[in-house]
Amino acid sequence: MAVMRPDEVSAELPGGETIEELFAALESPLLAYALRYTGARAGAEDVVQEAFMKLHAQFETVAKPRPWLYRAVHNLALNQRRATGKTVSMEPAAENEPPAVEAADPAPLPDEQMLRLEGIGLVRLSLAALDERSRELIRLKFSEELSYRDIAARTGISVSNVGYVLHHALKTIARELAKTGVTP
């Protein structure tokens, strides 16, 4: 994304397009593009709307708004897909709607319970092998479900460093679990 000085903006914007003209020209193609990533019309609409809102907030500094919008839609759609892919609704289905997942018997079998408890113990041992900062970041991310930005604000380290530490901590845990025969 190219950023320009305010005195260069009017001369460099291609064709002098306004945000309204960009919206009229690109709304449908961007919706189709976002739909490929989100899989849902409502999600695609949210992504495109958010991209245009972000562009509006910094329109005067964006040198090439068309490619900028496509990149923004791409990134926002992937973020949405990641977020919704990890979320499972805990709300009961409506009476006329079939449940999303049917369980034959909600209670796990005794051998499954033992395997689960053994796996939990192995994960705890793997966590104990990490340094204190890594354990704290994992706790904040997975127990308190904080974003990288919130973790950074709480711990005083940078957002990118939060991501780096978490990435390496999770890789270390995966290696430790692989040594014991547990596959993530």
N, C-alpha and C positions, 0 to 999 in steps of 0.2 A: 504494500500500500504506500503510495508516494504522498508525502506531506509537503505542502507548499506554504510559502509566506503569504499573508493576506493580500499584499500588493500584487502578487502574481496570479491570484485566483481567476479574475475575470478574463484574463488573456488566455489562460491555459485550459479552461473547461471546454471539452469537446463540443462544438456546436452551440455552446452557451445554453445547454439544457437545464431546465429548472427541475426541481425535485418532482413537481407534478407531472412534467413531461416524461421523466424517467419512470414514474409509477405507472402512467398510462401505457408506456411501451413495454415495460418489463414485468408487470404484475403476473400476467398469465404464464410466461415462460419460467419465471422464478417459482411460481406455485407448482408447476409440473416438475421442475428440478427438485424442489424440496420434498414433493410427494414421493419421489423415488427413494429418498432416505428415511422419511418418517413413516411411510406406509398408511398414513391417515390424513384425510383432507383437513380436518380441524387443526392437526399438528402442523401441517404444511402452511396453513394460513397464519398460524401464530408465528412461525419462523419468519415468513416473509414480512409480516407486520413489524416484528422486532428488528429485522434488518433495515427496513426503511426508517424506523424510529432512530436507530443508531446512525444511519446516514444523515438524517435530518439534523441530529445533534452536532455533527461535525462536517456538514456539507461543504463549507467554505474551504476546508483544508484537504479534501479528497480530490486528488488530481484526475483520477479516472474512475468515476462513480460506477460505471457498468461492471467492469471486472471486480471492483470492490464489493458490489452487491452480491455477485455470484459467490465470491469467497466467503462473505459474511453468512449467506444462506447455507452454504455448505457446512461451515463450522457450527452454526446454530442448530442445524438439523442433526448433525452427528452428536452434538451435546444432548439434544432432546432424546435421541434414540438411546444413547447411553443411560440417561436418567430413567427413561421409561422402561428400559430393558431390565433394570435392576429392581423395579418396583412391582410388587404383586399386591393387588387389591385385597384387603382384609375384610372389606364390606361384604355382607351376605348378598347373594344374588336376589333380584326381585322374584316374587312368587312365580311369575309366568316365564322367567328366564332360567335356562339350565345353568347349573354351576359351571364355572370356568374349569375347575379340576374336580374330578370325582375321586374320592378315596374309598376303596372297598372297605377298609378297616382303618380307622384313624390311629390305632395303637400299633407301634412297630413291634415286630416279633422280638423275642428275647435275644436272639443272636444279633439282630440289627441294633438293639439297644446297647449291647456289649461293644459292638464295633464302633458305634457312635461315641460311647464314653471313652474308649481307647483312643479314638481319633482326637477327642477333646484334650485328653491328657497329653498326647504327643504335640498338639499345637501349643499347649501351655509350656511344655518343656522347650519347644522351639522359641517361644516368646521370651522365656527366661534367659536364653542364650544371647539375646539382643542387648544393646546398651540401653540405659535408662531413657535417653531422649527418643530413641526409636520406639520403645515400648509406649511412651507417653503419646507420641504422634499416632501410633496405631490405635490406642485407646480413644483418643479424640475423634479420629476418623470413623472408626467402626462401632464404638460403643455410644458416643455422643452424636454421631452422624454429622459432624461439622464439615463445612467446605474447606478447601485449602486456604482460602482467604481468611476464614474465621479462625482456623488453626494458627495461621501466621500472626494474626492480631493477638491471640491469646498467649502465644509462646514468644513472640518478639523476633521470630526468624522470618526470612523472606518467603513469599509464596512459592517461588521456584525451588527454594531449598526444602520446603515442606514436601513437595512432589519428589524431589531427588531422594530424600531420606526415606520416605514411604516406599518408593519403588525398590530401593536396595534392601530395605527391611523385609518386604514381602518376598523378594527373590531369595533372601537368606532363609526365611521360613520355608519356602518351597523346597530349597535344597536339603534342608534338615529333614523335612517330611519325606522327601524322595529317598533319603538314606535309610529310613525306617520302613520303606515300602509303601507309604501312603502317597497316592497320586492325587494332586489337587484337581 
